[in-house]
Amino acid sequence: MRIIRAKDYNDMSRKAANIIAAQITLKPDSVIGLATGSTPIGAYKELINKHKEGNLDFSEVRGVNLDEYKGLTKDNDQSYDYFMKDNLYNHVNIKAENCYIPNGMAEDDDEECRRYDELLETLPRDLQLLGLGLNGHIGFNEPSDVFAGGTNLVQLTDSTIEANSRFFESYEATPKFAYTMGIKGIMSARTILLCVSGKSKAQILHDLVNGPITPQVPASILQLHKDVILVADEDALSLM
Ligand code: F6R
């Protein structure tokens, strides 16, 4: 694992965006795995700036998202589909048909998971961007007794629902289930770019890097990946 130290959130965002931009410049039709949440927002802003300045072309890029809440329509402003449009896609020249995300309104869960896994097979990711959950989740693969292989429907843990509830009216209104790319899908990316910011993530980041590989800390499996770039700020690295 290569560790890139950033001063703070803004510095982390700049460094992460530079890595994503380099990937797209070197391979204009890159398949990039994308994440939602607070962590990547700054990097997405940086990518938008690079595009607006004429330095980054998304016309051949394919974006494949990690996860989506079950039960939210695409036009719900809390859906991850909406998030991606709002925070990145609407501001760059990526083609709508090149943006992929699980369908939160799928009728058949198993069928949706199968569909997404087939899609991942046809779109091997050159670079997978990841944030880190407070409990060590990646995508929405929550702590568990086993590593989830393929795309799956997860029941979110209380700590995740609590963390996500900051974007909803209440805990009750916060979705309790989500479709997520599985650990196998995440690990199949050629390069993984893990971004972590803030003191609240320091302990779990320490466990991820130095602790045992265990499904109780799903992100610890990244120790087995050959090409992980961790970009983290001083607060997140404070226990390392
Ligand atoms: C989002 C995702 C999650 C988040 C994680 C951290 O697509 O898959 O794993 O990366 O919950 O969220 P933030 O960045 O809000 O701390």
Residues whose N, C-alpha, C, O or C-beta is under 5 A from the ligand:
A	BS01	F6R	A35 T36 G37 S38 T39 L66 D67 L130 G131 L132 G133 H137 I138 G139 F140
